[in-house]
Amino acid sequence: MHMTMIELTQRDLSAATATSSVTLSFELRQRSRLRTQLDDGREAAIVLARGQVLRGGERLRSSTGDVVLVQAA
C-alpha cells in the first residue's frame, strides 16, 4: 500500500489541535526544506520559507489541513 507524503508548507499560529507530531534535532529544525518521517511513521516533507528556525511546540500545516506538532529532540 503506497501512502502519500504529507507536505507541510506553513506555520500554524492558531491553537489548532495537532493530528500528529514530528521530532527533530536542532540541526534539522534549522533546515527550511526537509524530507522526514512523522512520529506515527508517515512520510512528510517540510517546505518553508528560508531563514527561520523551527522551535519545539510550533505547529505546521499541510495544504490538506493536517496539523503537525514540532517536538525538539
SULMO-V342511 format. One record per backbone hydrogen bond with DSSP energy under -0.5 kcal/mol. NH is the residue of the N-H (numbers start at 1). CO is the residue of the C=O. Records with the same first field share a line. If there is no record, write none. Layout:
NH: CO + CO
This chain:
3: 1
6: 43
8: 6 + 45
9: 7 + 61
10: 61
12: 59
13: 11
19: 67
20: 67
22: 69
24: 22 + 71
29: 25
30: 26 + 27
31: 28
34: 46
36: 34 + 44
38: 42
39: 21
41: 38
44: 36
45: 6
46: 34
47: 8 + 45
48: 32
52: 49
54: 29
57: 70
58: 55
59: 12
60: 68
61: 10
62: 66
63: 7
65: 62
68: 60
69: 20
70: 58
71: 22 + 69
73: 24
